[in-house]
Amino acid sequence: MKTGPTRGNQPPPGFNGRLITATTTIRLVDASFDNEPVLTLLTQTANEPEETTDPVAQAKQLSNLDRFAQATNPRVLAEHGRNIQTPAGTLTRNNAMYRNVINSAFTNPAGASEGGARFNHNYQGTWYASENITTASAEVQHHRHTRLRTRTPTLPATQFTYKAWSADFHDIHLATLNKNSMKHFGDNYIESQRYADLVRNADLQGIMYPSARGNGNNIACFQADLVRNVHPAGQITMQWDPAPQTITVPTHG
């Protein structure tokens, strides 16, 4: 990652704002959440030859069902200006091929059912990424293990697949934290969320911080338009073993 001098509004006391250029950062997304709605896919293939007496009626029915499903999809609603929880201008119109991947991160906040995540409240979308897949894997492995151990410890042996998405950032103005700063927060997300509020109010565009789980840095980006050149970058698989309640080190695919 390249850094440069600060610009624009000066950050609050204790901040260390830097212009950051970071390429091929990695974000891991649970594969079960990273697909087009099933009804959309069915609608797209409804006109293919099938054994049916009325393919036109079937296609129309699937189209109606798809519109119903999309009407409850927060990303789709936000993209059409009908999600009151997503302020205007939050989403991006860039990166047309994978725009839905970016916008999903800003309409389905991390930790939405748990009060939010490290640098976002449960109503704020944020793009979290790591500078390499090893660090991203360590982060996801920790959080998945915590959820399984505390919520469903008796879940049978299960595999979880995550899709890796690569993204670039060019001259993004970030607050930067070091390991001592992160020790101050610990696992207390209330304090780190308050810090993130100060960062946002200072018109900075996100936070770069050292991973608490792996060797590397993470980025929390607050603006969808700054997430550039998004494209698939493989996948990893994690294995949950209920006996010792562990998740094996991911195998890269």
Secondary structure, 3 states (H helix, E strand, C coil): CEEECCCCCCCCCCCCEEEEEEEEEEEEEECCCCCCCHHHHHHHCCCCCCCCCCHHHHHHHHHHHHHHHHCCCHHHHHHCCCCCCCCCCCCCCCCHHHHHHHHHHHHCCCCCCCCCECCECCCCCCEEEECCHHHHHHHHHHHHHHHHHHHCCCCCCEEEEEEEEEEEEEEEEEEECCHHHHHHHCCCHHHHHHHHHHHHHCCCCEEEEECCCCCCEEEEECCHHHCEEEEEEEEEEEEEECCCCEECCCEEC
